[in-house]
Amino acid sequence: MAGIETRADSETDLIIVGGGMVGLTLAVAAAAGGLRTAVVDRADPAAQVDAGFDGRTSAIAYGSQRLLDAIGVWPAMAAEAEPIVDIRVSDGDSRLFLHYDGAMVDGEPLGFIVENRVTRTALHAAARGTDRIRLLAPAAVADFACDGAAAIVRLEGGTVLRAPLLVGADGRNSFIRRRAGIAATEWSYPQTGIVCTIAHARSHRGVAHERFLPAGPFAILPMTGNRSSLVWTERADLAPAMMALPDDEFLAEIERRVGGFLGALSLTGPRWSYPLALLHANRYADRRLALIGDAAHAVHPIAGQGLNLGLKDVAALAEVMIDARRLGLDMGADDVLERYARWRRFDNLALIAATDSLNRLFSNDIAPVKLARDLGLAAVNRLPPLKRLFMRHAMGVVGDLPRLMRGEAL
């Protein structure tokens, strides 16, 4: 980082590297709080909102929906967001199961299933709607330096940006994290995630299904219309063969796992696959630098909470930054960033541990283990107070919540 040009072409309040869903949400939240932000992203914005860019959906927890509503993004997403009314968890073909009934939490949706394309489109529209956000894309960071006075970022084209704070929101393989020398604990799972969308003859009734199979969890997530998103965890050595199957044979594999409760099935659109891994940065903050989203932590999709963890990071960081600025303080100061890091660390570590343990517990077909976990599911199902607590955790409405997660303006 030594020798970087310090004369800036652009002075701003915040530089965010990574213009995905988490990075852009932070930019829009910061703009709502009066901050000027430069967002640097490698991808072409037009490509990011194209249907072929990412066929995945995300589970937007109830608390995350309140954040998106508070910053004015949710109205553009609402019509294409399917509420999750109930969740049913089962272990293979066992008759014992766990049912999370939305009526137990005052009838509020447990969350929403939204196509990533829809979320990205809404965020890009919000970013274009304010002069406080400058989107530099496609563009890449060549180098950066963070000292006692400012963060200075040099782009590959030579442009130099300067701000009190730099945020790395550039994903699991974060250039910002690695270039800053922040180590991370990480490992790959012997599993691959396969994602596709199916149409079906019968209504899903807003019920999300999580079925635990020997290779890993198989989630059937309700989408608008008679459609569902499948998040299929398969053994890494078998996934390429599954992905290479002709459509009719691929659909037959799906039908074998789904069963007949949705009626006749058909594929709609292409299929995607991606490796599954765990990552946790040893620290979330450095001198004038903060990490959010997958740059700080990546979890197994077993609970559908990856994006929600990133959005909680956004809410916490936006709050400490904007509160500091309103008090006339330096929002990139060490104590401000340490407050953010402390706020988020326990919650992230707890979910990482929970998802990793659940995946290891359920991704096998060992008879005594299977019996024990089936009895465990049935026992929790008979304990309404415990079920209600688990449901509220999944909704993202438990704990020391940032204001945005409570649906309040900054």
Secondary structure as GFF3:
##gff-version 3
##sequence-region A 1 410
A	DSSP	beta_strand	10	11	.	.	.	ID=ss1
A	DSSP	beta_strand	14	17	.	.	.	ID=ss2
A	DSSP	alpha_helix	21	32	.	.	.	ID=ss3
A	DSSP	beta_strand	37	40	.	.	.	ID=ss4
A	DSSP	alpha_helix	45	48	.	.	.	ID=ss5
A	DSSP	beta_strand	57	61	.	.	.	ID=ss6
A	DSSP	alpha_helix	62	70	.	.	.	ID=ss7
A	DSSP	three_ten_helix	74	76	.	.	.	ID=ss8
A	DSSP	three_ten_helix	78	80	.	.	.	ID=ss9
A	DSSP	beta_strand	82	84	.	.	.	ID=ss10
A	DSSP	beta_strand	86	91	.	.	.	ID=ss11
A	DSSP	beta_strand	97	101	.	.	.	ID=ss12
A	DSSP	three_ten_helix	102	105	.	.	.	ID=ss13
A	DSSP	beta_strand	111	115	.	.	.	ID=ss14
A	DSSP	alpha_helix	116	128	.	.	.	ID=ss15
A	DSSP	beta_strand	133	136	.	.	.	ID=ss16
A	DSSP	beta_strand	141	146	.	.	.	ID=ss17
A	DSSP	beta_strand	151	155	.	.	.	ID=ss18
A	DSSP	beta_strand	160	163	.	.	.	ID=ss19
A	DSSP	beta_strand	166	168	.	.	.	ID=ss20
A	DSSP	alpha_helix	175	179	.	.	.	ID=ss21
A	DSSP	beta_strand	184	200	.	.	.	ID=ss22
A	DSSP	beta_strand	207	213	.	.	.	ID=ss23
A	DSSP	beta_strand	216	223	.	.	.	ID=ss24
A	DSSP	beta_strand	227	235	.	.	.	ID=ss25
A	DSSP	alpha_helix	239	244	.	.	.	ID=ss26
A	DSSP	alpha_helix	247	258	.	.	.	ID=ss27
A	DSSP	beta_strand	265	267	.	.	.	ID=ss28
A	DSSP	beta_strand	272	281	.	.	.	ID=ss29
A	DSSP	beta_strand	285	286	.	.	.	ID=ss30
A	DSSP	beta_strand	289	291	.	.	.	ID=ss31
A	DSSP	three_ten_helix	293	295	.	.	.	ID=ss32
A	DSSP	beta_strand	297	298	.	.	.	ID=ss33
A	DSSP	three_ten_helix	301	303	.	.	.	ID=ss34
A	DSSP	alpha_helix	306	326	.	.	.	ID=ss35
A	DSSP	alpha_helix	334	362	.	.	.	ID=ss36
A	DSSP	alpha_helix	367	381	.	.	.	ID=ss37
A	DSSP	alpha_helix	384	395	.	.	.	ID=ss38
A	DSSP	three_ten_helix	403	406	.	.	.	ID=ss39
###
